[in-house]
Amino acid sequence: MLEQQQQILVVDLLFDDDQIGDFVKSIQIDSPYQQMLLEGVLTESVRDEKLCVSFTVEGYFHFVLGEVIFQQTKVKEPEELRYLLEHNQLNGIREGIEQCLIRDVQKNDLSRLLWLIDSEGETKDICALPLAYSFANFQGSIKTQEELQEAINLRITDVLDELLSNPTIEDVVILNKSVELLEKAHKTEIVIILYRRINERIRPNELNKALLFIKSIEHIPHSERKKNLEGVIKMSIKEETKLVSNVYDEIAKQFEFISENDKAINYYEKSLAIRLQIHGDQHPSIAQSCNNLGVIWSDMGEYDKAINYYEKSLAIDLKVHGDQHPSTGTSYNNLGLVWKDKGEYDKAIDYLEKSLAIYLKVHGDQHPSTGTSYNNLGSVWNDKGEYDKAIVYFEKSLAIDLKVHGDQHPSTGTSYNNLGMVWQDKGEYDKAISYYEKSLAINLIVHGDQHPSTGTLYNNLGMIWAKMGEYDSAIDYLEKSLAIDLKVHGDQHREVALTYEKMGDCYEELAEIEKSKSMYKKAHTISSIINGENHDFTILLNEKLDECDIGNLTKSVCLYMEMINQEEFRTERLQSMQLVVFTFAEAYDKNLEFSQIEAISQGFQLSLTATESLELNITLQKFLSDTKFLIDFGGRKKQKAIDTYFNRFYSTINTDKDMEKSQLIYFLLYIQFIDLENHSKIVEKYENIRVVFQRHLENLAQQFSLSKYDIKEIELAAFEYVNNIE
């Protein structure tokens, strides 16, 4: 490869090279290829629709200069590096010293780096990147994920032992910048472990320490997060500075992460107030604060409030940056997404196309931001039901991700996931599963098996298996998703509530009513706390819990009918069916309370003396008491309940005569509960009933039309027919 002597090379050719292919493919931060990209020595670009790599002039110069400085100063004290920085006027001296310190780190020598961090002046500003590399400078051969985790943990512990042995404010400031560099480089495993160790070692007794400590809270066990936050907010903060506004901003993000949205909004507003006081109302930081508030109001379903904040952010961006700046594109993008969530798809598309136009002009057609715009437009077209258009946009986004990031990057995983969703919505489940599994494989490599993104993929796979009717497989995936959600978010988070709801749906389909009800109750408890009783999701869960009660009623009916089909209860069957109908009719006609329904059922039980059985009466009592839930239902739900009841009831019928009786009772219940005035519509819909008792249907309808609210007349006619069936 090197003998080609080309200044620009296609990355695909580097992948295939025997000597350096493995280095180029590696996404680890200690990979030489990734190091040179991060340092700016190499740069990637797209030419003729191919991802290419080349040296940057400045980057290559800094790389070489760092080697020269290292060779000349490696046996000298760190003061020599500070002297060079302060007195050498050579362009690029700062970057050269930075490269020199990286070579120190690679040789496992942190002495000069730590000395410069604690030194006075601007010298410490060049230490963030070398310190970031120090956390990823693993020793020895690493073959398995477990070995990698252990190596990361040991390395971070060793570096923090040296850095924080006697911590200063400078140590904390540079550590914060180093973590931000690792986050931008998507070094998730390193970042998570690093934040956990930081949380153990740093106390938030000063604002810079508090800022770093607050960021770490997201990565500790959920049971400790609220306690940590409560400790932080007890700090006495009197000044109103830029640092304080940043601290409030981070506190808000952590409250948002644990779904305490009211507290999050409070701290976002505190941060905004300070920034307004410092910068006025036309500063980029104000736009960022408005954006943060827009995001949280959108997540809470308060779309009009979100739009208000997003429009303020856009107005600032337009005034400060103009209409062709990436920040303006971001504001258009956010407005597009909130209009999408509001269901105003044409408005959403208009804003997202404005965002895309800016990104195409500023970044070109092969940039990650352009890919994000394609992705968001795909989501809107998908929600609009235009699946083919959505696929076109998602595939454009995927093509950019593959060229820019490769096939093992989080953005690529997101594009595969989105294609899975649109193929799922289109009903092409096998294709959807294929894309979901590709996305899951990437997430497992990049994030591991305990990351929220991995949980989302398990959730998506669970939902598609549910759509295919494979509810046991669906529950398996949803349980994996739930385990991650509980570990990451705790038991009071909206993602946990959503997963419980989906598991409840699966158990309902499996007719496991008690398990279904348990899942819905857990979801309802969480939603009531974080959303309130009047939120759409909480109301939906209330309805699903009511439907579970109907399910329990159905089970009670089945048990009751199984018992009366036994030989010793056969003489009571007709009386029992009449009793059920009469009890329904009485309760509905008189709008009786639950206690009165019980009294009626108890009175009728006393009349069953012929072959009375305690076991039968207990079962009947349970069924009749459960009728309260059916009576409380209205319209469509009564119809659904009655349909379910008689579908199950038919399965217990032994003879044609019993079938005729049950169909008549069904007809009677339907006209009483569903549509008291439109009996012709009922007759048309239930043609099978017409066949069974053709002779008597006209008589019933005639009576019904003459006295449409006199249910007793219809009952008497129906019972007379039942008694006359031979």
N, C-alpha and C positions, 0 to 999 in steps of 0.2 A: 504493500500500500504506500509506504513512505517513498519508494523509489519513483512514484509517479510525479513527485515534485509539483503538486498542484496547490494553489493557494486556497481553493474552495473545493470541498469534497462533499459528496452525497452521503448522508448519515447511513442510509441502507447499505452502502458499500463498506462502511466502517463496521457495521454489525457483522458482516460476513468475513471480516479479516481475522486470520488465525491468531495474530499476535495481540491485537487490541480490541477485538470484538466484544469479549466479556466485560472489559472495562467500560466501553461505550454503553452497553445494555444496562449496566448496573445503575440503580437509582439510589444507592446508599451515599450518604454525604461524604464518606471517606473515599469514594471512588475518584480516581484522578480526573476522569472526564467531568464528573459533577463538580469537583473542586474548581477546575479551570473555567467552567461555565459561571459558577457563582462568583469567582474572583474577577470575571470580565476578561480573562485571557482569551477565551474562545467565545464566539457568538454564533447562534443558530439563526438561519433565515430560510425563507421559502423562495425557490427559483424554479420556474417551469414546473410548478406543482410538486416539487420535490424538496424535502427538508435537507438543508445543507449546513455545514459547519465551516468556520474559518477563524483564523487568528484575528483579533482586533489589534490595531497598531499600538494603541495605548496599553492594552492588556498584556501584549507580548513584551513591551518595554518594561512594564512594572514587574512582570514575572522574572525577567532577566535581571533587572536591577535588584530585586529581592535576593536573588542568588548571590549577586556580587556583595551586597551589604552583609549577608549572612557569612560568607567566606572571610570577609575582612574583619568582622566583629565577633565571631563566635567564641573567641577566648577572652573577650573583653567584658567589662562590667556594663550593666544596663544604662549607666549614665552616658555611655558613648552613643547609644541610640537616641537619647534625648538631645544630646549635643548636636547630632546630625540633623535632627528635626528642627531645632531652633536656629541653626546657623547655616545650614546648607541651602542654597537658593535654587538648587536643581529642580525643575518641574518634575513632579511625580515622586519626590522624595518621601512623602507621607505614604503613598501606596507601596513604595519599595520597602519601607520599614515594616509595613503591615505584612508583606510577603515574607520578610525575614522572620517575623514572629511566628508565622504559620510554620516555617521550617523548624523553628525551635519546638513547637507543639508536636510536629511529626516525629521528632526525636525524643519526645516525652520529657521535655525540659520547659517548665512553666515559670522559672525563676525571673527571667527578664520581663515576661508578660505581666506577672503579678506586681512586680516593682513599678512598672510603668502605670498600671491601673491606679496605684495609690499615690503616684507622683502628682505634683502640682502642675497647673497649666493645661494646655490642650493635648498633651502627649497621650493622655488616657483615651481620647476619642478614637484612636486608631486600634484600640484593643478589642472592640466588640467582635469583629470577624474572627481573629485568632482564638478568642475565648470560645466562640461557637464551635470552631473546629476541635478544640480540646475535648469537648464532650463526646465527640464522635471518633476520637483517636483510639480505636480498639486495638488490643494486642493479641497476637496469636491467631490461629485458624478458627473460623466460625462456620459451622456447617448446618446447624439446626436453629429453628426459631427460639427454642428454649435457651440455647447457647448465646444467641444474640441478645435476648432479654437480660440474661445474667451479665453479659459483657457491658451492656449499656448501664445497668445498675451499678456495677463495680466502678466503671469509669467516671460516672457522674459523682458517685460518692467520693472518689479520690480527689477529683478537681474541686468539689465544694469544700472538702476538708481543708485544702490549701487556701482557697479563695476566702472562705468565711471563718478562718481560725480566729481572726480578730477583725470582724467586719466593719467597714467604713461605708459612708454614704456613696463614695465612688465605686466601691465594690458592687453595691446594689444597683446603681445606675447602669454600669456596664453590663452586669448580669442581665438586667431587663432588656437591653438592646440586643444582647446575644440570643436570648430566647426568641425575640421578635424575628431575628434573622432565620432561626431554625424553623419557626412557624411558616415564614414565607417560602422556605424551601420544602415544605410539606414533610418534615421529619417527625412524623406523628409519634412514633414510639419513644424517641428521645425526648420530645417535648413533654409527654405525659409523665414519664418517670422523673424528669427534671423538675417539673412543677410540684410533684409529690414530695420530693426531697426538700425543695424550697419551703414548702408549707411546714415541714417539720423543723426547719432551722431558723427561719426568719420570724421575728415578732413584729407586728404592725404598730410599733411605738413611735414611728416617724413617717412622714408622708411618702417618701420614696420607697421605704420598706412596705408601707401599707399598699401602695400601688401594685408592687410585685406580689405581695401576699394575697391580695384580692384576686388577681388573675389566676392564682394557683387553686383557688377554691373549687373551680369547675372540675378539677381532675382528682379530687379526693373522694372518699366514700360519701354517698349521699347523706348518710346519717350524721355526718359531721359538718355538712355545708352550712346549714342554717345557724348552728352554734358559732361557726367561724365568722359568718356575716354579722351576727348580733354583736360579737366582740368588736368587730371593726367599726360599726356604726356608733359605738359608745365613745369613740375617740373624740376628744375636744378639738374641734377645728374652728378657729375664729377668723383666719384670713380668707380672702377670696382671690386666689391666684390661679394662674393657668394650671398648675400642678393640682390644686384642689379640684378644679373642674374635671380634670382627667380622673382623679380618684372617684368623684361622684359618678362619672360615666361608667367606670368599671364596676362600681357597686351596683348600679342599675342593671348592667349586663348580667351579673350573677343572680340578682333577684329575678330577672327575666328567665334565666336558665332554669331556675327551680319553680317557675310559673307563679311567682308572687308578683303579678303584673302591676298591682296598685303601687306597691313599694318601688318597683322598677320605674314607673312613670314619675313618681315623686322625685327620685334621684336624677333622672334624665332632665326634669324641669329645673332642679337645682343647678345642674351643670350648665344648662342653657342660660339661666339667669346670670351666672358669673361671666360666661362668655359674652353675653350682651353688654355687661358692665365694662368689660375689658376692651372688647373689639368693636362695639356698636352692632347694628343689625344687618350689616352688609359684608360680613366676613365669612370665609370658607368654613370656619369652625361652627358658625351658626347654622350653615346649611347642613353640616354633619349632624348636629344635635336635632335639627328638624327631621332629618332622615331617620335617626334612631327612634324618635317618637312616632314617626309614620309607620315604621316597621312593627312596633309593638301594638299600636292601635289596629293595624291591619290584621295581625295575628289574633287579636281579640274579637275580630269581626266588626269592629267599628270603622267601616270603610270610609265614611264621610269625614271623620276626624283624621284618618290617615291621609286622605286626599288633600285636606287643608294643609297638613304639615309638608307633604311632598311638594305641593305647589309653592309654598314658601321657600323650600330648598331650591326648586327650579328657578324661581325669580332671582335669588341670590347668585346662582351659578350663571345665569344669563347676563346679569349685570357685571359680575366680577370676571368671568371667563369668556363670555360671548357664546354664540350658538353653535360653535364648532369645537368645543372642548370636551374631553372625556368625562369630566364631572357633570357637564350638562347632559351628556348621553346617559349617565347613570341616573340622573333625576327623571329623564324621560322614561327610562327603563322601569323605575320604581312605580311611576304613575301607571304605566302600562300593566304592570302586574296587579296593582290594586283594582284597576278597572276590570281586569280578568276575574279576580276573586269576586267582584261584585256582579259578574255575569254580563257586563257591558262589553262584549267581545269586539265590536267594531271600534269603540274608543280605545280599547287595549291595543288593538293592532295598529291604530294610528300612532300612538305614542311609541310603541316598540319599533315601528318602522323609522320614526325620527331618530331613535337611539341607534338603530342599525346604520342609518345613513352617516351619522357622525363617526361611528367606529370604522366604517369602511373608508371614510375620507382620512381619518387620523392614523389608523393602524393598518389599513389594507384588508384584504379578504382572507388572510391566513393568520389572524391574531386571536388569542384566547378571548378577548372581549367581543370580537365579532362572532366567535363561536357561541358565546353566551347569548347574544342577541338572537342568533338563529334558533338556539334551544328554546328561548322564551316565546318566540313566535310560534314554534312548533307546539308548545304547550297550549297556547290560545286556540290554534286551529284544532287541536285534539279535543279541547273542551267544547268547541263549537260543533264537533261531530264531523269535521272535514279531515278525516283520517289520512287520506292520501297526501293532502297538503302538509299535514303535520309530519308525515314520514319524510317528505322532501327536506323540510327544515332540520329535522333531527339528524338526518344523514349528512347534511352539510356541516352541522356541528361536530358530528363524529369524525368526519374527514379531517377537519381542522385539528381536533384533539389528537388523532393518530399521527398527523404530520408534525405537530408542534411538541406534543408530550410523549408520544409513543403509546404502546398498548398496555402499560402497567402504571398508569397515572390516574389519580382520582377523577379528573375531568373526563377522561375516557370512560371510566366506570359510570359516571353520571349519564353520559350520552347513551351507553348501552342500556341503562336502566330506563331512560325515557323512551327509547325504541321499544323496549319490552312493554311499557305501559300502553303505547298506542296500538301495538299489535294485540294486546289483551283487549283493549276497548273495541278493536275491530273483530274480535272473536277468533283470532288466529292464535290459539293458546300454545301450541307447540313452538311457534316462532317466539312468542313472548317469553316462554320459559328459557329458551336458548339464550336470549339477550339478558334476561335476569341472571342466569348462571354465569355468563361472562362478566357481568358487573360484580357479582358476588365474589368471583375468583380474584378480581383486582382488589376489591375492598379487603379481603382476607390477607392479601400480600402487603398492601400499603398500610392498612389500619389495624389489622389483627381481628380477632373474633369477639372483642368486647367494645367495639366502637359503634356509635349511633348509626353511622352509614351502613355498617354491616347489619345492624338490627333492622334498618329500613328494607334492605334486600330480603332478609328472612320474611319480613312482613309481606312484601310484595309477592313472594313465592307462595306464602300461605294463602293470600287472597285469590291467586289464580287457580290454585288447586281446589279452593272452595267453589269457584265458578265452574270448575270441571266436575263438581259433585264428589270430589275425593276429600271428604271432610276430615277423616283421620289424618291424612297427610297434611292437610291445611293446618290442623291443630298442632301438629309436630313443629311446623315452621313458625307458627305464631307463638308457641311456647319459647322457642329460641329467641325470637324478637322480644318477647316480654321479659325474659331473663336479662337481656342487655339493657332494656329500658329501665328496669328496676335498679340495676346496678349503676347506670349512668345518671338517671334522673331522679331516682327515689320513687316513692309510692304516691306522690301527689302531683303528677305531671300529666299534661294532656295526651302525650304519646302513650303513656301507660293506660289511660282511660280508653283511648281509641282501640288499643290492642285487646283490652278486656271486652269491649263491645263486639269486635270481630270474632273473638272466641265464643262469645255468647251466641252470635248468629250461627256459627258452625254447630254448636251443641243443640241449638233449636232445630236445625235441619236433621240432626241425628235423633230427634225426639227425646233428648236427655234434658228434660225441662228443668229439673232442679239445678243441674250444672249451668245451664243457660241462665237461669235466674240469678245464680251466684255471681256469674261474670257481669251481668247487667247491673247488679247491685253495687259491685265494686266500681264499675265505670261511673255509675250515678253518683256515688259518694264523692269521687274525685271531681267530677264536673260541677257538682253543687258547691264545692269549696272554691274551685279556681274560676268558675264561670258564673255561678249564681243559679238560683232556681228558675229564672226566666230565660235563660239562654237556650237557643234552639237545640243544642246537643243534649242538655239536661231534660228538656221536654220530650225529645225523641226517646231517651232512655226510660222516662216514665211510661211512655206508650208501650215500649217493648216489655217492661216489667208487667204491665197490665195484660199483655198478650201471653206472657208466661202463666199468669193466673188462669187465662182461658185454656192454656195447655193443661194445667192441673185439673181444670174442670173436665176436659176431655178424658183424661186418664181416669178420673173418678167415674165418669159415665161408662167407660169401657169395662171397668171392674164391676160396676153395678150390673151391666147387661150380661157380662159373663156369668155372674151369679144367678140371675133370673133365668138363664138358659139351662141351668142345671135342672134335672128332672124333678127334684123335690120342690122347686119353686115354680114349676110350669103353670100351675093353676093361678098363680098370682100375676102372671106376666101382663095380661090385658089390663088388670086394675093398675098395675105399676105404670104402664105407658100412659094410661089416662091420668094418673096422678101427676106424672111429670108435666104433661101438657097443661093440666089445670093449674098447677102451681106457677108455671111460667105465665099463663094468661092472667091469673089473679094478681101476681106481682106487677106485671106490666100495666094492667088496666087500672089498678088502684094506686100505682106509684108507691108501693109499700116500702117501708124501711127494712133493713136487714133483719132486725129482731122479729118483725111481723112475718117475714118470709119463713123464718125458723118455726114460728108458732104454727103457721099453716101446715108446714111439712110434718111437724110433730102430731098435729091433729089428724092428718090423713094417715099417718103410720098406725094410729090406734085402730083404724078401720080394717087394717090388714090382719085379720084374726084367723083366717082359715088355716093356713099352715105357717103361722108367724115364726120367723127365725131371728134371733138376736143378731147373728152375723149379717143377715140381709138388711135388717133395719139400720144397723150401724153404717153400712155402705151407702144405703139410700140417704140417710141423714147427711153424710159427707157430701154427696152429690147435690142435695137440695140446698145445703148451706153455701156451696160453691156457686149456686146460680146468681148470687148477688153480683159477682163479677160480670156475668153475661148481661144482667139487667142494667148495670151501670154503663154498658157500652151502647153506642148509638150508631145508627145507619150502617155504614160499610162494615164496621167491626162486628156488629151483630150478625150480619150476613156471613162473615167469615167464620164466626164462632159456630153458627148453626150448621154451616157447610161441613166444618171439621167434625162436629158432633155426629152428624148423620153419616158421614163417610166411615167413621169408626163404628157407628151403630150397625150399619149394613153388614159389616164383617162378622157380626154375632148372630145374624139371622139364619135360622135353620130351615124354614119352610116358605113356600110361596105366599101363604096366608099372612105370615108375619111380615113379609116384605110389603104386601099391600097395606097392612096396618101402618107400618112405619112410614110409607110414602104419604099416606093421608096425614099423619101427624106432622110430617115435614111441611106439607102444603099449608096446614093450619098455622104452624109456627111462622112460616115465611110471611103469610099475609098479615099476621098480627104484629110481627116485629120489624118487618122491612118496609112494606109499602101498603098501608091500609086503604089507599084509594085506587091503586092501579092494578086490580086483580087480573085484567086482561093481559097485561105485560107479564105477570107471573105465569099465567097459563101458557103463554107463548114460549117463555123461557124454559119451562119445565114440562116438555112434551111427554116425557115418560109417565108423568102423573096422569095426564089426560088418558093415556092408554089404559092405565090400571083401573080407574074408576070413572069411565066416560059417562056412565048413566047418572052419576050423582054430582058431577062437576058443575053442570048447568044449574042444578038446584042450589048448590052452595053459592055459586056466583050471584044467582038471583036474590037469594036471601041477603047476601053481602051488600048488594047494591041498594036494596030497599032499606036496610038499616046498617049502614057501614060501620057504626061504632058499637053495635050490639054484638060483642064478641060471644056472649052467652048463646045466642041463636046459632052461630056458626059452630060452637062447641057441641051443642045438642045434636045438630045435624051430622057432624063428624062422628060423634060417639055412637049415634044410631047406626051409621053405616058400618063402623068397626064391629059393633055387636052383631050385625046381621051377616057378616062374612062367614061363610060356612067352610 
